[in-house]
Amino acid sequence: MKNEKYYLNIKTINQMNLNFLIKLATLTRNATVMELLKVTTDRINERLKEIDLQFSSFRYDSMVSKFQRGDKTPLTSSNDFKRIYNAAILSEQMTNGIYKPYFAGKFDPSVVVKSWAIEQVFNENLKPLLKNPEIVGVYLGTGSSMKFATRQDSSFSWEILIPSAEDEQILTTYYLKNGAIATSTTNLTGYDLRRIKSDIKQSTVIRGSLVEASVWSLVATLSDKEEFSSFVAHYNLTGIFLDKSEQTVNFNLGNIVENAQVKA
């Protein structure tokens, strides 16, 4: 395959108290591509706003807030709420209760909701753009969570830099065509007691599912290294973590490795 020149076209929107980056990797940078990016950005903005209205625990009339007040109808009236609820409960079970979809005793699946939202919007609005012959890659993410894909017949890969949350030094770089990446650090709130025992202060996990990547990266910062290493082996996890002694540990498809860069 001949070497091709790629252009990266980027838009930023703010929803759900997060900045979302939308990226299109293209073979050209013409008016048609820029208009397509604008239209897609507007659609993504509206869809994220809709999801926030439905699932934010900070909105009184959202389905999550209604469920917190004892109203069980969201489970029967909304397939999306049922999917999020089931994903949150399954995540709690798979992580042996380390991940808990509760805050102050109330159901609060915010970690799952944000990741699910990115995947929904990505699948609805970005992935179909790969049918356009001028577009070779699509990306949607925040600073800590991202979903991306590349057209099957393209040699384009996404360069994903993983910086240290403390000093911005690059821990590793991944070159990936398809997948999802999530990073968690110990400065997240709500899990302080478990973090006293954790010796992992930052973790990045790569999966096909962003919900799974987000949950496992969070679980790493709530576990000691031995405990999380058992999850790595059992669930064939891939990624990297930084422990409290400033040592980085890479893991690839369930195996602890050293100085590894992942390509897929």
Steps between C-alpha positions, in 0.01 A plus 500: 500500500637840405584753769218750534486844656241541772334812637364527854185709534395581857198655673435547873167514682407519868227279639450305825759732661763351268687618191453256213744481210364391163765402246480397137809365327459573130679475168397853404407822677237649274173686559299177487701341780483813716124526454460134587704556818282797594174313445629197690618718789156661529333158506739372765445810711123453492520128575731551798269771631209256472690225683596742777135601548400135525779360718666774704474438873520880545169561318189457711282364220755263342434127501793442735364753750151349479648155560693635800169621646354151474324526163568169319325591174825592316590128505184414308450815291853551366717239330799735533453533875468123529826454302684747724356343816595149386850612396555666840382198697702259283808717547454486876478120484798454265723721717403319822327812626800730461307710251174609661233687303387689810576830667379584850292183489318590179532348152744721307642338182681817385817313395294266282275780369785718371671208326171366362415848370827524307446154348138574406584828332808351334304208352208718391682798352867428436551138403264525198727776360762236420287414197609835355807437280665822622484400870744240637459543876249625759549585867294624795626550851575704806845534651466169683263292283500448126350285226650480151487302177680479166371401159586138434697562181707787646849493650414793730550448875405724791796616708387494863731665753460397864641774726557489873222692672750663734776632275368444144799284408404236245476155658445320170364542148252267332446473125152360451244473224190398694398483862438696817734637768425628849734644762427540871702667774475505876370856504149377414260545791261256659737213567738648755500212749601243239763732360677503835590136438565531126862520385400590142455872439426504127380237257413482131305210351436417133188303405253471218236641734551843658270408789725205584818706457365770732394258771827305495718812501306623802525164674880506460521817710284335767711181521845396608731373226455133586123529500485689170754264339257214562232695309751566220562127463137390535350755259794526255543871562739727310642831616742664740499618860721723711551399861567726797874432477496653148551164328306431180361155434377397155254218445397348169215250445518377856878489533717740699770625261772763504575785260216398271336706230171370370398501136166382369 
